[in-house]
């Protein structure tokens, strides 16, 4: 195992002067921004990840991409193996990597979104099959730019991880939830191009993004009223229908929309109708709505 913690200058300086004679099954890199790194660019992360640790990256089939705006920290890692470990040939072969970048400067040299997109691009040629994204973009933008930025972010992520078969999105809670921005733009980015045109001809939609995607799981907090969940369900039904018509339908769907208010919020007939539409488009369907402190029991 190789574990390096420190500034980018420190970590990159060590990796440049080490000759890795063989592959390293486990790599842990924790990098923190310091004033000497103010000229750092996104390409520096790619230069750090790709050349030296390519054999580890190439074996990562299960990846987590996470962002914590309160710490200005992003993470790219492969989940820990099951315990007790499964002693199969594949378990011995799969590489595990943990990379974190924390920008502790007063103003933030990179935005959290730029960090996450940079890490996604580092994985563009890696055949990842399972992707978990833990992020909330809504708190990073003002009301005029958040939807457009979320669209570009999700398009970049899905283009980078085009080989995924299973996608799990855990939208992190914020103080004043606007999380429908994340979910709506995520679903629009998964729409086939013919279903995703916008006014003015602007589009960031591919013909069919993630054509191998078969299992989708979306969990998040929907804060103020049932209308937010209704808006998300409308987008979900549209996405499933359009992908089915484009021969890129899903076989499994799992959604969990929760709120912190203990007052009961029963689903309306409109909610149930949209859920029925979604259920008809997939083989296996699971949904959960209601009061919760989070997705502690979900994945």
C-alpha positions as CSV (number, residue, x, y, z in Angstrom):
1,X,0.0,0.0,0.0
2,X,1.1,3.6,-0.8
3,X,-0.3,6.4,1.4
4,X,0.7,10.0,0.8
5,X,-0.7,13.0,2.7
6,X,0.3,16.6,2.2
7,X,0.3,19.5,-0.3
8,X,0.2,19.0,-4.0
9,X,3.9,20.0,-4.3
10,X,4.9,17.5,-1.7
11,X,2.9,14.6,-3.1
12,X,3.7,15.3,-6.7
13,X,7.4,15.8,-5.9
14,X,7.5,12.3,-4.2
15,X,5.7,10.5,-7.0
16,X,8.0,12.1,-9.7
17,X,11.1,10.7,-8.0
18,X,9.8,7.2,-7.2
19,X,10.1,4.4,-9.7
20,X,7.2,2.0,-9.2
21,X,8.6,-1.3,-10.4
22,X,5.3,-3.1,-9.9
23,X,1.7,-2.4,-9.6
24,X,0.4,-1.2,-6.2
25,X,-3.0,-2.7,-5.3
26,X,-3.9,0.0,-2.7
27,X,-3.2,3.8,-3.1
28,X,-4.3,6.6,-0.8
29,X,-3.6,10.2,-1.7
30,X,-4.9,13.1,0.5
31,X,-3.9,16.5,-0.8
32,X,-4.6,19.9,0.8
33,X,-4.3,23.2,-0.8
34,X,-1.6,25.5,0.5
35,X,-0.6,29.1,-0.7
36,X,2.3,27.7,-2.6
37,X,-0.2,25.8,-4.8
38,X,-2.2,28.9,-5.9
39,X,-1.2,28.4,-9.5
40,X,-2.7,24.9,-9.5
41,X,-4.9,23.9,-12.4
42,X,-7.3,21.0,-13.1
43,X,-4.7,19.4,-15.3
44,X,-2.3,19.0,-12.3
45,X,-4.7,16.5,-10.8
46,X,-4.8,14.6,-14.0
47,X,-1.0,14.7,-14.3
48,X,-0.9,13.3,-10.7
49,X,-3.5,10.5,-11.1
50,X,-3.0,9.2,-14.6
51,X,0.8,8.6,-15.2
52,X,1.8,6.9,-12.0
53,X,-1.3,5.0,-10.9
54,X,-2.8,4.0,-14.2
55,X,-2.7,0.3,-13.4
56,X,-4.7,0.8,-10.2
57,X,-7.3,3.1,-12.0
58,X,-7.7,0.5,-14.8
59,X,-8.9,-2.1,-12.4
60,X,-11.4,0.1,-10.6
61,X,-14.9,-1.1,-11.6
62,X,-16.8,0.4,-8.6
63,X,-16.2,4.1,-8.0
64,X,-17.5,6.8,-5.6
65,X,-17.3,10.4,-6.6
66,X,-18.1,12.7,-3.6
67,X,-18.1,16.3,-2.8
68,X,-18.4,18.1,0.6
69,X,-18.9,21.9,0.1
70,X,-18.6,22.6,3.8
71,X,-15.0,21.3,3.7
72,X,-14.3,22.4,0.1
73,X,-13.3,18.7,-0.3
74,X,-13.8,16.3,-3.2
75,X,-13.1,12.6,-3.2
76,X,-12.7,9.8,-5.7
77,X,-12.4,6.4,-4.4
78,X,-13.2,2.7,-4.8
79,X,-15.4,1.4,-1.9
80,X,-13.9,-0.8,0.7
81,X,-14.1,-4.5,0.0
82,X,-16.8,-6.6,1.8
83,X,-16.0,-7.9,5.3
84,X,-15.1,-10.6,5.8
85,X,-13.3,-10.4,2.5
86,X,-14.2,-12.6,-0.4
87,X,-11.1,-14.5,-1.4
88,X,-11.8,-14.7,-5.1
89,X,-9.4,-14.1,-8.0
90,X,-11.3,-11.0,-8.9
91,X,-11.1,-9.6,-5.3
92,X,-7.3,-10.0,-5.4
93,X,-7.2,-8.4,-8.8
94,X,-9.3,-5.3,-8.3
95,X,-7.3,-2.2,-7.4
96,X,-8.4,0.3,-4.7
97,X,-7.7,4.0,-4.7
98,X,-8.7,6.8,-2.4
99,X,-8.0,10.4,-3.6
100,X,-9.1,13.5,-1.7
101,X,-8.5,17.2,-2.5
102,X,-9.3,19.8,0.2
103,X,-9.1,23.5,-0.7
104,X,-8.7,25.2,2.6
105,X,-7.9,28.7,1.1
106,X,-10.1,31.7,2.0
107,X,-11.6,32.0,-1.5
108,X,-11.2,28.6,-3.0
109,X,-8.9,28.3,-6.0
110,X,-11.2,25.7,-7.5
111,X,-14.9,25.4,-7.1
112,X,-16.2,22.1,-5.9
113,X,-17.9,21.5,-9.2
114,X,-14.6,22.0,-11.1
115,X,-12.8,19.6,-8.8
116,X,-15.4,16.9,-9.3
117,X,-15.5,17.4,-13.1
118,X,-11.7,17.2,-13.1
119,X,-11.7,13.9,-11.3
120,X,-14.4,12.5,-13.5
121,X,-12.3,13.4,-16.6
122,X,-9.4,11.5,-15.0
123,X,-11.5,8.4,-15.3
124,X,-12.7,8.9,-18.9
125,X,-11.0,5.8,-20.3
126,X,-11.5,3.6,-17.3
127,X,-14.3,0.9,-17.7
128,X,-16.2,1.7,-14.6
129,X,-19.4,-0.4,-14.2
130,X,-20.8,0.9,-10.9
131,X,-20.8,4.6,-10.0
132,X,-22.0,6.3,-6.8
133,X,-22.2,10.1,-6.7
134,X,-22.6,11.9,-3.4
135,X,-23.1,15.6,-4.1
136,X,-25.3,18.6,-3.8
137,X,-24.7,21.3,-6.4
138,X,-27.7,23.4,-5.4
139,X,-25.9,25.2,-2.6
140,X,-22.9,26.1,-4.8
141,X,-24.7,28.5,-7.1
142,X,-27.0,31.5,-7.1
143,X,-30.5,31.1,-8.4
144,X,-29.6,32.4,-11.9
145,X,-26.9,29.9,-12.6
146,X,-27.6,26.7,-10.6
147,X,-29.7,24.9,-13.2
148,X,-27.4,25.6,-16.1
149,X,-24.3,24.6,-14.0
150,X,-25.9,21.4,-12.8
151,X,-26.7,20.5,-16.4
152,X,-23.2,20.9,-17.5
153,X,-21.8,19.0,-14.5
154,X,-24.0,16.0,-15.0
155,X,-23.3,15.9,-18.7
156,X,-19.6,15.9,-18.0
157,X,-19.9,13.1,-15.4
158,X,-22.0,10.9,-17.6
159,X,-19.7,11.5,-20.6
160,X,-16.7,10.5,-18.4
161,X,-18.4,7.4,-17.0
162,X,-20.1,6.3,-20.2
163,X,-19.6,2.6,-19.5
164,X,-21.6,2.5,-16.2
165,X,-24.2,-0.1,-15.7
166,X,-25.3,0.9,-12.2
167,X,-25.7,4.5,-11.0
168,X,-26.5,5.5,-7.4
169,X,-27.0,9.2,-6.7
170,X,-27.1,10.3,-3.0
171,X,-28.0,14.0,-3.0
172,X,-26.5,15.4,0.1
173,X,-28.9,17.4,2.4
174,X,-28.5,21.2,2.7
175,X,-30.1,23.7,5.1
176,X,-32.7,25.0,2.6
177,X,-33.2,22.1,0.2
178,X,-33.3,23.0,-3.5
179,X,-32.3,19.5,-4.4
180,X,-34.8,19.1,-7.2
181,X,-32.3,21.2,-9.2
182,X,-29.8,18.3,-9.0
183,X,-32.3,15.6,-9.7
184,X,-34.0,17.4,-12.6
185,X,-30.8,18.2,-14.4
186,X,-29.4,14.7,-13.7
187,X,-32.5,13.2,-15.4
188,X,-32.4,15.7,-18.3
189,X,-28.7,14.8,-18.9
190,X,-29.8,11.1,-19.2
191,X,-32.4,12.0,-21.8
192,X,-31.7,10.9,-25.4
193,X,-30.8,13.9,-27.7
194,X,-34.1,13.9,-29.5
195,X,-35.9,14.3,-26.2
196,X,-33.6,16.9,-24.7
197,X,-33.6,19.9,-27.0
198,X,-33.9,23.3,-25.5
199,X,-34.9,26.8,-26.6
200,X,-32.3,28.6,-28.7
201,X,-30.9,25.3,-29.9
202,X,-28.6,24.9,-26.9
203,X,-28.1,21.4,-25.7
204,X,-25.6,19.3,-23.8
205,X,-27.4,16.0,-24.5
206,X,-25.7,13.0,-26.1
207,X,-27.5,10.6,-28.5
208,X,-27.9,8.2,-25.6
209,X,-25.8,8.8,-22.5
210,X,-24.6,5.7,-20.6
211,X,-26.2,3.3,-23.0
212,X,-25.4,0.3,-20.8
213,X,-27.1,1.8,-17.7
214,X,-29.5,-0.8,-16.3
215,X,-29.9,0.2,-12.6
216,X,-30.6,3.7,-11.4
217,X,-30.9,4.7,-7.7
218,X,-31.7,8.3,-6.6
219,X,-31.9,9.3,-3.0
220,X,-32.4,12.8,-1.7
221,X,-34.2,15.2,0.6
222,X,-37.1,17.1,-0.8
223,X,-37.7,19.9,1.6
224,X,-40.7,22.2,1.5
225,X,-43.7,20.6,-0.2
226,X,-44.9,17.6,-2.1
227,X,-44.7,19.6,-5.3
228,X,-41.0,19.2,-5.4
229,X,-41.2,15.4,-5.4
230,X,-44.0,15.6,-8.1
231,X,-41.7,17.7,-10.3
232,X,-38.9,15.1,-10.0
233,X,-41.3,12.2,-10.7
234,X,-42.5,13.9,-13.9
235,X,-38.9,14.2,-15.0
236,X,-38.2,10.6,-14.0
237,X,-41.2,9.3,-16.0
238,X,-40.2,11.3,-19.0
239,X,-36.6,10.1,-18.8
240,X,-37.6,6.4,-18.5
241,X,-40.0,6.6,-21.4
242,X,-37.5,8.4,-23.7
243,X,-34.8,5.9,-22.9
244,X,-37.1,3.0,-23.5
245,X,-38.0,4.4,-26.9
246,X,-34.2,4.7,-27.6
247,X,-33.6,1.1,-26.7
248,X,-31.7,2.1,-23.6
249,X,-34.3,1.3,-20.9
250,X,-33.6,0.4,-17.3
251,X,-34.2,-2.9,-15.7
252,X,-34.1,-1.7,-12.1
253,X,-35.1,1.6,-10.4
254,X,-34.9,2.7,-6.8
255,X,-36.0,6.1,-5.6
256,X,-36.1,7.5,-2.1
257,X,-37.4,11.1,-1.5
258,X,-37.5,12.1,2.1
259,X,-38.2,15.2,4.3
260,X,-37.5,16.2,7.9
261,X,-40.9,17.5,8.8
262,X,-42.8,15.0,10.9
263,X,-46.2,16.1,9.5
264,X,-47.5,13.4,7.2
265,X,-47.5,14.2,3.5
266,X,-49.6,11.6,1.7
267,X,-48.9,11.0,-2.0
268,X,-51.5,12.6,-4.3
269,X,-53.2,10.8,-7.2
270,X,-50.7,12.7,-9.5
271,X,-47.8,11.2,-7.5
272,X,-49.3,7.7,-7.8
273,X,-50.0,8.1,-11.5
274,X,-46.4,9.0,-12.2
275,X,-45.1,6.2,-10.0
276,X,-47.2,3.8,-12.0
277,X,-45.8,5.1,-15.2
278,X,-42.2,4.6,-13.9
279,X,-43.1,1.1,-12.6
280,X,-44.3,0.1,-16.1
281,X,-41.0,1.0,-17.6
282,X,-38.7,-1.1,-15.5
283,X,-38.5,-4.7,-14.4
284,X,-37.8,-4.1,-10.7
285,X,-39.0,-1.0,-8.9
286,X,-38.7,0.2,-5.3
287,X,-39.8,3.6,-3.9
288,X,-39.9,5.2,-0.5
289,X,-41.3,8.6,0.5
290,X,-41.8,10.2,3.9
291,X,-40.2,11.5,7.0
292,X,-36.6,10.5,7.6
293,X,-33.3,11.8,9.0
294,X,-31.5,10.6,5.9
295,X,-30.6,7.6,3.9
296,X,-28.8,5.7,6.7
297,X,-30.4,2.4,5.8
298,X,-30.3,3.0,2.0
299,X,-27.8,2.4,-0.8
